[in-house]
């Protein structure tokens, strides 16, 4: 996050918000860092919500894939951060 702030800002748009975060910044991070709240996060999750009507439609797969494409930037960022290839 600190090393690639521009990429992070693009990726975090679909991030689910929860209360799972460290109480203090990790060692070596400035408590005043502009992204300290994201740096302190313990989890990085995103989800896709579909209505009952969408789930029952014949084009469910297409709808689901299109919805998942919205979280692709987050998945790519997280995978690259741990050295995985996307």
Beta strands, then each sheet from edge to edge (+ up, - down):
end
